[in-house]
Amino acid sequence: MINQTVRGTKDLLFDEWYRFKYVQQTASEISSLYGFLPVETPIFEYTEVFTKTLGDSSDIINKEMYTFNDKGGKSITLRPEFTAAVVRLLVEKKLQTPIKLFSTGPAFRYERPQKGRQRQFHQINFEAFGVEDPKADIELITLAQHLLTEFGIDKNVRLEINSLGDGETIGKYREALISYFKKFQNDLSEDSQNRLIKNPLRILDSKDKTDKEIISGAPKISDYYTKKSLSFFEQILNGLTILDIPYTVNDKLVRGLDYYCHTVFEFVTEDLGSQGAVFAGGRYDNLVSSVGGKHTPAIGFAGGIERVMELTNYLVKEERAVCLIPIGKEAEEHALTLANELRRNGLYVIYEYSGTLKTRMRKANQADAKVALIFGDEELSSKTLKIKDMDLGEEKTIARNNIIKSIHQVYGQNRKSRFW
Ligand code: HAM
């Protein structure tokens, strides 16, 4: 085991690293257009931050957390998601609401690894605090859709939405589900039998075949909406229609975390096998007050970076290099100074430490350099260099003190930044 990664974790190399950063960077930039401020919480928290918020019936709490006692005997958990930690931050730092917070980084769940599912995975996470208005829900979903378009994956991903209604709705629906599922108690899967007591809504999530048949006859949440809940949901659906965001109402969508009320949604795809949710979230109006904060309505969602990366065709547009080709001992020495000067002017420079003109030209070609700078004794004494456009094969002599400008002229408009 000394030379392999832990199951469910991954190294990120080269292009993949850039693709990963591209997703984070794009999410951060686009979130700022919607007024989100960036925050970063630690990757571990006191265990209660999660156990008091995510819900007893959630898989995360029951079987997926990386929890350990630190050397001081405190129970610590690697964050399995961001929402609870960001709520902890909001309450602890007494941040003024309304406020919108963006964060990104790793999260940890002890799940069975498969395509699109890791034990260390990464999220882009968006939370909007302090807004009761359904416009906040619409705006967040619009942001999610905006991101999908930016990543070029909006065609493969569709929005499923549901409303769990308010406390009264959930309470009544819960009772209705309990009395319905009790009739089939012995036929339900073990997981669903446990959920019947803890959180019967989660049974609707079951993938078990027999459960699914039973679920098809279960009461529908829409029959239990209070007037207020229904109107809230309708306003959101109307908003989505006005903004041309296609959606499907899925009345079985309940989400795997217990803190939600009213709106829940998932952007799902068929292209990732069974791990279909790319972005997922919802409203959680009672979470902040349940951990000691003021009553603060809130809504948020998170996206799995690995899942976005699986779907996007984003190619790293790596900058093409300036290749130095010194000829002779003095020129070799000058190459160090020249490389230093060019790099400090923001140019990507490569050069071999030794070799003939021919082998160095071959290497410049292999590296797909855009510009070659060729200089020997003659150029050094006349304070000039030969510059070659490697695409056109054109070579000309330029003044040494005009070098940066001359290089930019060869690149023209097409020079890409080193990273994106
Ligand atoms: P979640 O549905 O547990 O919600 O996760 C959100 C997204 O994280 C998923 O849709 C998926 O893309 C990604 N994800 C989750 N688990 C894994 C995994 N094991 N491997 C790879 N990707 C994964 C939450 O985490 C909520 N905190 C979202 C939220 C924010 N609700 C309100 N605000």
Residues whose N, C-alpha, C, O or C-beta is under 5 A from the ligand:
A	BS01	HAM	E81 F82 T83 R109 E111 G116 R117 Q118 F121 F126 A277 V278 F279 A280 G281 G282 G300 F301 A302 G303 G304 R307
